[in-house]
Structures are given as structure tokens and as C-alpha cells.
């Protein structure tokens, strides 16, 4: 009995350890952020590199684009495992071993040369007879030309009157059915105008319903909540640190001055993060961009929970059904 209890105790401890490891992994995935880093530059050619890593670079994915080509490499513990953009070609099937070839050669019995020569002679004679017979059958005696021309002339003279009659009949049928076609065309036009008018009435009614629904206080509160959560997600995804440097210059110095004027108009938005240097003498366009950020899965799960179970946001999803009903 004590041995059974000891075995059950060991099994319970192992299960608790496994559950603890699974819980720890889930918590790490939910709360530990995924970091990303972006660097790009342009000077005659574009070069860019994006690196995404998680849990102290335990798992990382690197996307590299440049003159050497495209690469997207998955690494675990710094060891490259695979390239998503350049997969390795499949290995060709191995050829048969030498032993199998030798066995196949042994099993094949050699044929005597005399038989092959005897068979070749009648084949040659047969082929000669066949080609001679085919040539004789293809050659035919020439037919007289006068009879051929007379028959064609007779057939042409017999076919022309029915063709003229059929054309006149088809033209007469078109004239008879022309008023009916015009009537169908007019009916189709009226039906389309009626359908457009009915759609216009439906659109007007829907527009009036949307104006009435959007004017409610509860709808305004729900839209405000949705905006708050969406803006929060965008801020969370955007890089926390970034900087950009650019050199510009155009053929006309006046154009360069105008561009720099727009740059100084919006300097309050990017401040020291974005530096633009003009070149009034040369035509230049080059620059670099660097950015870093973090993304947390918990933030997305929280917003998804709010959109699914918050009463105001659920009411916002039901507005479309209310208007279309």
C-alpha cells in the first residue's frame, strides 16, 4: 500500500510541475512583450532590416532586404533553423546502388548476333515493299479539268437563288420584329428607373435611421469608448523610440526651399526625432530611419474582451441590425 501511495505521490508531483510549467509559459506569452527593431536606409538603393525577438532572444525572426537579396531567418537560442523566403531545395532521390545494377546485368541473358542479323534482313525487305506500295497508292491519275469547272459552275448557279431569298427573308423578319424590340427596350428602361427610385427611397429611410441612432446619448458614449480602445492599441503598437535623418536637394533651389518650409511648419510633431538637411546646390535624396518598440499580447486580449462583453460596445455592434431591420 505504501508503494502505491508513493507512486501516486510522484505522479501528482510530476503533474503539478507540468501544470506549473504550462501556466508559466502562458503567463510569459501573455505578459512578456515581443520586441521589434527596424532600420532602413536609402542612397541609390534601398536597404532594410527588421528584427523581432521574444524572451531575451530565445526566439527571433530577422527580415533582411538589400543588394544581396531577401532573407527571413528564424532563430532559436541564436541558432538559425530556416529561411522562409529561401527554403532549401529538396534532396534528389538516391540512385540505385551498384549491387542492384550488377544483379540486373547478371540476370539479363546476352542474345546471339546471328539472330539479330537474320531478323534485320527481312525487316529491311518488308519496309522496302511497304514504302513502294504506299508510293504507288498515293500516285493517282489526273482528272480532267473541264468537267471539274463545269460542275462547280452548275453548283454555283443552283445555290445563288436560295441564298438571296434567305437574306431577304431575314431582313423582312427584322423589320417586322423591330417595334417589339423597341417596346422591350422602353420597358427595361422604365424598370431600371423604378428600381433606382425604390433604392433611393430605401437609402433615404436608412439615412434617417442612422441619423436618429447616432444622435442618441448611448451611441455617442459607445463610439467614444471604441475610439479610446482603438487609439490605445495604435499607441501601443507604435515605436517608443524612433529617429530619422534625411538629406534633400532639387534641381531648382526654390523647390528645396518650399519643401523645407513644410518641414518647419510641422516641426512640432516630430521635434528632434526627424532631422532634415537641405542641399541647395546639388540634387540629393538620401536618408535613414531607426525605430524600436514592444507589443504585449495582454493589451490585445483586454481590448478584445471589452468589445465582446462591454454592454455599450455590444450595443454598438447591434446598431447595424437595428437600422437594416
VMD Tcl script that draws the C-alpha trace (Angstrom):
set ca {
  {0.00 0.00 0.00}
  {2.83 2.37 0.85}
  {4.41 1.73 -2.57}
  {1.12 2.62 -4.34}
  {0.80 5.83 -2.32}
  {4.42 6.69 -3.11}
  {3.82 6.14 -6.85}
  {0.64 8.29 -6.72}
  {2.56 10.99 -4.86}
  {5.30 11.01 -7.52}
  {2.71 11.15 -10.33}
  {0.93 14.04 -8.58}
  {4.20 15.97 -8.18}
  {5.03 15.44 -11.88}
  {1.54 16.63 -12.91}
  {1.84 19.73 -10.71}
  {5.24 20.52 -12.22}
  {3.82 20.14 -15.74}
  {0.82 22.34 -14.89}
  {3.15 24.92 -13.37}
  {5.33 24.95 -16.48}
  {2.29 25.32 -18.76}
  {0.92 28.14 -16.58}
  {4.33 29.86 -16.59}
  {4.54 29.57 -20.39}
  {1.04 31.01 -20.83}
  {1.84 33.92 -18.49}
  {5.07 34.60 -20.37}
  {3.27 34.62 -23.73}
  {0.51 36.91 -22.42}
  {2.54 39.40 -20.37}
  {6.12 39.30 -21.66}
  {6.33 41.74 -24.61}
  {7.57 40.99 -28.11}
  {10.28 43.49 -29.08}
  {10.93 44.71 -32.58}
  {13.64 46.82 -34.21}
  {13.55 48.48 -37.61}
  {16.39 50.08 -39.56}
  {16.20 51.28 -43.16}
  {18.33 53.46 -45.41}
  {18.19 54.82 -48.94}
  {21.10 56.01 -51.03}
  {20.68 54.98 -54.68}
  {19.37 51.63 -53.37}
  {17.05 50.59 -50.54}
  {18.31 48.51 -47.61}
  {16.07 47.47 -44.71}
  {16.28 45.15 -41.72}
  {13.53 44.16 -39.27}
  {14.20 42.02 -36.21}
  {11.51 40.62 -33.90}
  {12.54 38.74 -30.76}
  {10.95 37.37 -27.61}
  {12.18 36.30 -24.17}
  {15.80 37.52 -24.22}
  {16.26 36.48 -27.88}
  {15.14 32.92 -27.15}
  {13.07 33.11 -30.35}
  {13.85 35.66 -33.04}
  {12.90 36.35 -36.64}
  {15.08 38.58 -38.85}
  {13.93 40.02 -42.17}
  {16.78 41.43 -44.25}
  {16.38 43.19 -47.61}
  {19.30 44.57 -49.57}
  {21.56 44.14 -52.55}
  {22.27 40.52 -51.64}
  {18.55 39.67 -51.75}
  {15.74 38.88 -49.32}
  {16.13 36.79 -46.17}
  {13.72 35.91 -43.37}
  {15.51 33.67 -40.86}
  {14.02 32.01 -37.78}
  {16.44 31.50 -34.89}
  {16.06 29.69 -31.57}
  {18.78 30.35 -28.99}
  {20.69 32.13 -31.76}
  {20.79 29.02 -33.97}
  {19.33 29.60 -37.47}
  {16.72 26.97 -38.25}
  {15.09 28.02 -41.53}
  {14.79 30.79 -44.09}
  {11.13 31.43 -45.01}
  {11.97 33.31 -48.23}
  {14.72 30.98 -49.43}
  {13.76 27.41 -48.49}
  {16.30 24.69 -49.08}
  {15.71 22.58 -52.21}
  {14.52 19.05 -51.64}
  {17.16 16.37 -51.90}
  {17.04 14.24 -55.03}
  {16.23 10.59 -54.73}
  {19.26 8.39 -54.37}
  {20.24 6.35 -57.37}
  {20.26 2.61 -57.34}
  {23.24 1.05 -55.68}
  {25.96 -0.68 -57.66}
  {24.96 -4.09 -56.34}
  {21.46 -3.81 -57.82}
  {22.90 -2.81 -61.18}
  {25.26 -5.78 -61.15}
  {22.41 -8.15 -60.32}
  {20.31 -6.72 -63.15}
  {23.20 -7.21 -65.59}
  {23.68 -10.82 -64.47}
  {20.01 -11.70 -64.85}
  {19.88 -10.23 -68.40}
  {20.97 -13.02 -70.86}
  {23.11 -11.98 -73.87}
  {21.44 -12.57 -77.27}
  {23.41 -14.13 -80.17}
  {24.48 -11.83 -83.00}
  {23.36 -14.17 -85.77}
  {19.69 -13.94 -84.85}
  {19.81 -10.16 -84.81}
  {21.35 -10.10 -88.29}
  {18.78 -12.59 -89.63}
  {15.92 -10.52 -88.26}
  {17.34 -7.30 -89.70}
  {17.30 -8.63 -93.31}
  {13.57 -9.46 -93.61}
  {12.69 -6.22 -91.82}
  {14.59 -4.22 -94.44}
  {12.85 -6.09 -97.30}
  {9.43 -5.58 -95.71}
  {9.98 -1.88 -95.19}
  {11.08 -1.52 -98.85}
  {7.93 -3.27 -100.08}
  {5.69 -1.17 -97.84}
  {7.23 2.14 -98.99}
  {6.93 1.10 -102.64}
  {3.26 0.14 -102.18}
  {2.48 3.36 -100.33}
  {4.14 5.44 -103.08}
  {2.13 3.64 -105.75}
  {-1.17 4.11 -103.89}
  {-0.53 7.85 -103.37}
  {0.03 8.50 -107.08}
  {-3.31 8.85 -108.90}
  {-4.20 9.64 -112.48}
  {-5.02 13.32 -113.14}
  {-8.68 14.14 -113.57}
  {-9.91 16.29 -116.45}
  {-10.10 19.97 -115.65}
  {-13.08 20.83 -117.91}
  {-15.51 18.57 -116.10}
  {-14.44 19.95 -112.70}
  {-15.05 23.55 -113.82}
  {-18.42 22.74 -115.29}
  {-19.61 21.01 -112.13}
  {-18.57 23.99 -109.99}
  {-20.33 26.39 -112.30}
  {-23.54 24.33 -112.13}
  {-23.43 24.16 -108.31}
  {-22.83 27.94 -108.05}
  {-25.76 28.67 -110.35}
  {-28.03 26.38 -108.31}
  {-27.04 27.87 -104.87}
  {-27.34 31.61 -105.60}
  {-31.18 31.96 -105.71}
  {-31.83 30.30 -102.29}
  {-29.15 32.48 -100.67}
  {-30.80 35.68 -101.94}
  {-34.20 34.51 -100.75}
  {-32.93 33.71 -97.25}
  {-31.29 37.14 -96.95}
  {-34.49 38.91 -97.99}
  {-36.48 36.83 -95.51}
  {-34.10 37.65 -92.66}
  {-34.25 41.38 -93.50}
  {-38.06 41.27 -93.59}
  {-38.18 39.48 -90.21}
  {-36.01 42.21 -88.67}
  {-38.39 44.90 -89.97}
  {-41.44 43.06 -88.57}
  {-39.89 42.47 -85.10}
  {-38.34 45.97 -84.80}
  {-41.35 47.57 -82.95}
  {-41.39 44.71 -80.43}
  {-37.70 45.21 -79.67}
  {-38.23 48.93 -79.13}
  {-41.10 48.15 -76.74}
  {-38.90 45.75 -74.71}
  {-36.14 48.35 -74.55}
  {-38.53 51.01 -73.25}
  {-39.91 48.59 -70.63}
  {-36.38 47.74 -69.44}
  {-35.54 51.43 -69.09}
  {-38.69 52.07 -67.04}
  {-37.96 49.06 -64.81}
  {-34.41 50.30 -64.14}
  {-35.69 53.80 -63.31}
  {-38.23 52.26 -60.93}
  {-35.55 50.12 -59.23}
  {-33.29 53.17 -58.80}
  {-36.21 55.15 -57.34}
  {-37.02 52.35 -54.86}
  {-33.35 52.08 -53.86}
  {-33.27 55.84 -53.35}
  {-36.28 55.60 -51.01}
  {-34.58 52.77 -49.06}
  {-31.36 54.78 -48.80}
  {-33.27 57.81 -47.58}
  {-35.01 55.74 -44.90}
  {-31.72 54.16 -43.81}
  {-30.04 57.55 -43.68}
  {-32.83 58.91 -41.48}
  {-32.49 55.86 -39.18}
  {-28.70 56.30 -38.96}
  {-29.13 59.99 -38.06}
  {-31.66 59.07 -35.36}
  {-29.48 56.24 -33.96}
  {-26.23 58.21 -33.99}
  {-27.91 61.11 -32.21}
  {-28.60 59.03 -29.08}
  {-26.52 59.61 -25.96}
  {-25.80 55.90 -25.56}
  {-24.49 55.68 -29.13}
  {-22.17 58.65 -28.58}
  {-20.87 57.05 -25.37}
  {-20.24 53.71 -27.15}
  {-18.43 55.42 -30.06}
  {-16.25 57.31 -27.56}
  {-15.29 54.05 -25.83}
  {-14.47 52.36 -29.15}
  {-12.27 55.30 -30.20}
  {-10.47 55.20 -26.87}
  {-9.62 51.48 -27.19}
  {-8.58 51.73 -30.87}
  {-6.31 54.72 -30.23}
  {-4.81 52.87 -27.25}
  {-3.97 49.87 -29.46}
  {-2.37 52.12 -32.08}
  {-0.26 53.90 -29.46}
  {0.78 50.54 -28.01}
  {1.92 49.24 -31.43}
  {3.75 52.41 -32.48}
  {7.50 52.53 -31.77}
  {8.55 54.01 -28.43}
  {11.87 55.27 -29.81}
  {12.49 56.40 -33.34}
  {14.66 58.81 -35.30}
  {15.06 59.75 -38.95}
  {17.68 61.67 -40.89}
  {17.22 62.92 -44.47}
  {19.13 64.99 -47.00}
  {17.18 66.58 -49.86}
  {18.06 68.72 -52.81}
  {16.30 69.51 -56.11}
  {17.40 70.96 -59.43}
  {15.57 74.18 -58.58}
  {16.65 75.68 -55.22}
  {13.19 77.27 -54.89}
  {11.57 73.82 -54.68}
  {14.06 72.82 -51.98}
  {13.13 75.95 -50.04}
  {9.38 75.17 -50.28}
  {9.93 71.61 -49.00}
  {11.94 72.90 -46.07}
  {9.17 75.38 -45.32}
  {6.68 72.50 -44.96}
  {9.23 70.69 -42.78}
  {9.49 73.65 -40.39}
  {5.67 74.04 -40.31}
  {5.27 70.59 -38.74}
  {8.44 70.55 -36.65}
  {6.30 70.41 -33.51}
  {5.02 66.95 -34.42}
  {8.37 65.18 -34.62}
  {10.73 67.57 -32.84}
  {14.23 66.13 -32.53}
  {13.21 62.72 -33.88}
  {13.30 63.88 -37.51}
  {16.18 65.92 -38.91}
  {16.11 67.18 -42.49}
  {19.18 68.82 -44.07}
  {18.74 70.79 -47.34}
  {21.23 70.94 -50.21}
  {20.57 73.97 -52.44}
  {23.43 73.23 -54.85}
  {23.06 69.52 -55.70}
  {20.24 67.12 -56.47}
  {20.26 64.75 -53.49}
  {17.83 62.35 -51.83}
  {19.02 60.00 -49.10}
  {18.07 59.11 -45.56}
  {17.95 56.63 -42.72}
  {15.21 55.51 -40.29}
  {15.58 53.63 -36.99}
  {12.75 52.54 -34.69}
  {12.23 50.34 -31.62}
  {9.06 49.17 -29.94}
  {7.28 46.49 -27.91}
  {3.97 44.69 -28.33}
  {2.18 42.94 -25.48}
  {-0.42 40.24 -26.14}
  {-2.32 41.14 -22.95}
  {-3.26 44.53 -24.43}
  {-4.96 42.91 -27.43}
  {-6.74 40.35 -25.25}
  {-8.03 43.11 -22.97}
  {-9.43 45.16 -25.90}
  {-11.00 42.03 -27.45}
  {-12.65 41.22 -24.10}
  {-14.05 44.76 -23.90}
  {-15.51 44.64 -27.41}
  {-17.13 41.26 -26.73}
  {-18.61 41.80 -23.24}
  {-18.90 45.55 -22.61}
  {-22.60 46.48 -22.78}
  {-22.07 49.75 -24.64}
  {-19.75 48.19 -27.21}
  {-22.11 45.23 -27.70}
  {-24.90 47.78 -28.28}
  {-22.67 49.45 -30.89}
  {-22.42 46.14 -32.77}
  {-26.22 45.79 -32.76}
  {-26.82 49.20 -34.38}
  {-26.37 47.81 -37.90}
  {-29.03 45.13 -37.33}
  {-31.43 47.76 -35.93}
  {-31.02 50.02 -38.98}
  {-31.36 47.18 -41.53}
  {-34.40 45.63 -39.84}
}
mol new
graphics top color blue
foreach p $ca { graphics top sphere $p radius 0.5 }
foreach p [lrange $ca 0 end-1] q [lrange $ca 1 end] { graphics top cylinder $p $q radius 0.2 }
display resetview
